[in-house]
């Protein structure tokens, strides 16, 4: 096992950074630093592999392999070319480059930045070996991340390959499927204990239900993926990776909780059923065709997660009434439950008429959304506060 360490950045979604930092601590990462849409730390191959396997809120895991300042485009090209590319991968590997430029007067076009970076890498290999790596934009062996800020560049290898929200179980999506990483993060933010009832009554393609099922059974989010980009690196440690895969398999448990998922659309339920089968959770997630407003959850309390329409499926003037009906249904049918709701329509969300115990901003794709968690009970909020207030001892 290699003891070499290097800078690592794990990317995530807005609002999930603290969750990711805690997940990384649980995987042995020391002193993770929370960034905007990411977490950084110093680690080695073991921490990098574990982040890919176990972190439910991770989008991608980047390994920094070089950084430099530059004064011109020619200077950038030369310094990019001088990096020791052959240390990390061979000329026979295919590559793809993803570039980001911020506050840069020299690079206002990221396509040109990627092209110049590619030229430098190709020329470096050709000079040393007489051959050059090929570019494959769809299924590259090696994914490179070029980040330019002003006149400073950071070069990283993307160890994940395909983004980590592509767990491997989704064969089809519904009309507006929720990102798997976002779904997992919202469940974690809700405080679900992985033992209480879990209800997904607007399930769509069943992302909430499947992510909950993976959590309840301690199934690692990376365990269903067939390949990661780090397996194409020169220093890939197959023995270490197999040990981590075996650990993930041994960690799995047989949870007895029942997850209830329902939707009123029969076609959507067929999609959900296929995804649940791919995830190996068909015996645990109970599917039924039922409209939300007629659905009655199991007694005893628990958690309910909702990703209601944001306005695309319903006329705008109907949304406040629709959300008001959601609030009434939650209050009447779900006492003893906690409800997590994500929406981009903040105005309509006010019609729910419930007081959230958690309110945070997240992004569902390009849509800025609010995520609210509600504690549901019968009667007024004031009466609930009084009834649950600790009794003072009489003196």
HUNOR-V748804 format. One record per backbone hydrogen bond with DSSP energy under -0.5 kcal/mol. NH is the residue of the N-H (numbers start at 0). CO is the residue of the C=O. If there is no record, write none. Layout:
BEGIN
nh:NH co:CO
nh:NH co:CO
END
This chain:
BEGIN
nh:5 co:42
nh:7 co:40
nh:8 co:61
nh:9 co:38
nh:10 co:8
nh:10 co:59
nh:11 co:36
nh:15 co:12
nh:19 co:15
nh:20 co:16
nh:21 co:17
nh:22 co:18
nh:23 co:19
nh:24 co:20
nh:25 co:21
nh:26 co:22
nh:26 co:23
nh:27 co:24
nh:28 co:23
nh:32 co:39
nh:33 co:31
nh:34 co:37
nh:36 co:34
nh:37 co:34
nh:38 co:9
nh:39 co:32
nh:40 co:7
nh:42 co:5
nh:42 co:40
nh:47 co:43
nh:48 co:44
nh:49 co:45
nh:50 co:46
nh:51 co:47
nh:52 co:48
nh:53 co:49
nh:54 co:49
nh:54 co:50
nh:55 co:53
nh:57 co:54
nh:58 co:10
nh:59 co:10
nh:61 co:8
nh:61 co:59
nh:62 co:156
nh:63 co:6
nh:63 co:61
nh:64 co:154
nh:65 co:154
nh:67 co:152
nh:69 co:150
nh:75 co:71
nh:76 co:72
nh:77 co:73
nh:78 co:74
nh:79 co:75
nh:80 co:76
nh:81 co:77
nh:82 co:78
nh:82 co:79
nh:84 co:82
nh:86 co:83
nh:87 co:84
nh:88 co:84
nh:92 co:89
nh:94 co:133
nh:95 co:141
nh:97 co:143
nh:99 co:145
nh:101 co:147
nh:104 co:102
nh:109 co:107
nh:112 co:108
nh:113 co:109
nh:114 co:110
nh:115 co:111
nh:116 co:112
nh:117 co:113
nh:118 co:114
nh:119 co:115
nh:120 co:116
nh:121 co:117
nh:122 co:118
nh:123 co:119
nh:124 co:120
nh:125 co:121
nh:126 co:122
nh:127 co:123
nh:128 co:124
nh:129 co:124
nh:129 co:125
nh:130 co:124
nh:135 co:94
nh:140 co:93
nh:141 co:93
nh:143 co:95
nh:143 co:141
nh:144 co:155
nh:145 co:97
nh:145 co:143
nh:146 co:144
nh:146 co:153
nh:147 co:99
nh:147 co:145
nh:148 co:151
nh:149 co:101
nh:151 co:148
nh:152 co:67
nh:153 co:146
nh:154 co:65
nh:155 co:144
nh:156 co:62
nh:157 co:142
nh:158 co:60
nh:158 co:156
nh:159 co:60
nh:161 co:159
nh:163 co:58
nh:165 co:162
nh:166 co:164
nh:170 co:168
nh:176 co:173
nh:182 co:178
nh:183 co:179
nh:184 co:180
nh:185 co:181
nh:186 co:182
nh:187 co:183
nh:188 co:184
nh:189 co:185
nh:190 co:186
nh:190 co:187
nh:191 co:186
nh:196 co:300
nh:197 co:257
nh:198 co:302
nh:199 co:259
nh:202 co:199
nh:202 co:261
nh:205 co:202
nh:206 co:202
nh:209 co:205
nh:210 co:206
nh:211 co:207
nh:212 co:208
nh:213 co:209
nh:214 co:210
nh:215 co:211
nh:216 co:212
nh:217 co:214
nh:218 co:213
nh:219 co:217
nh:221 co:52
nh:222 co:219
nh:224 co:221
nh:229 co:158
nh:230 co:227
nh:231 co:228
nh:232 co:229
nh:233 co:87
nh:235 co:232
nh:237 co:235
nh:240 co:236
nh:241 co:237
nh:242 co:238
nh:243 co:239
nh:244 co:240
nh:245 co:241
nh:246 co:242
nh:247 co:243
nh:248 co:244
nh:249 co:245
nh:250 co:246
nh:251 co:247
nh:251 co:248
nh:252 co:216
nh:254 co:252
nh:258 co:283
nh:259 co:197
nh:259 co:257
nh:260 co:258
nh:260 co:285
nh:261 co:199
nh:262 co:287
nh:265 co:263
nh:268 co:264
nh:269 co:265
nh:270 co:266
nh:271 co:267
nh:272 co:268
nh:273 co:269
nh:274 co:270
nh:275 co:271
nh:276 co:272
nh:277 co:273
nh:278 co:274
nh:279 co:276
nh:280 co:275
nh:283 co:280
nh:284 co:280
nh:285 co:258
nh:285 co:283
nh:286 co:284
nh:287 co:260
nh:289 co:262
nh:289 co:287
nh:293 co:290
nh:294 co:290
nh:294 co:291
nh:300 co:297
nh:301 co:335
nh:302 co:196
nh:303 co:337
nh:304 co:198
nh:305 co:339
nh:317 co:314
nh:318 co:314
nh:318 co:315
nh:319 co:315
nh:321 co:317
nh:322 co:318
nh:323 co:319
nh:324 co:320
nh:325 co:321
nh:326 co:322
nh:327 co:323
nh:328 co:324
nh:329 co:325
nh:330 co:326
nh:331 co:327
nh:332 co:328
nh:333 co:329
nh:335 co:375
nh:336 co:333
nh:337 co:301
nh:338 co:373
nh:339 co:303
nh:340 co:371
nh:341 co:305
nh:342 co:369
nh:345 co:343
nh:348 co:344
nh:349 co:345
nh:349 co:346
nh:350 co:347
nh:351 co:348
nh:352 co:349
nh:355 co:353
nh:356 co:372
nh:357 co:372
nh:359 co:370
nh:361 co:368
nh:362 co:13
nh:363 co:366
nh:364 co:362
nh:366 co:363
nh:368 co:361
nh:369 co:342
nh:370 co:359
nh:371 co:340
nh:371 co:369
nh:372 co:357
nh:373 co:338
nh:374 co:354
nh:375 co:336
nh:375 co:373
nh:383 co:379
nh:384 co:380
nh:385 co:381
nh:386 co:382
nh:387 co:383
nh:388 co:384
nh:388 co:385
END
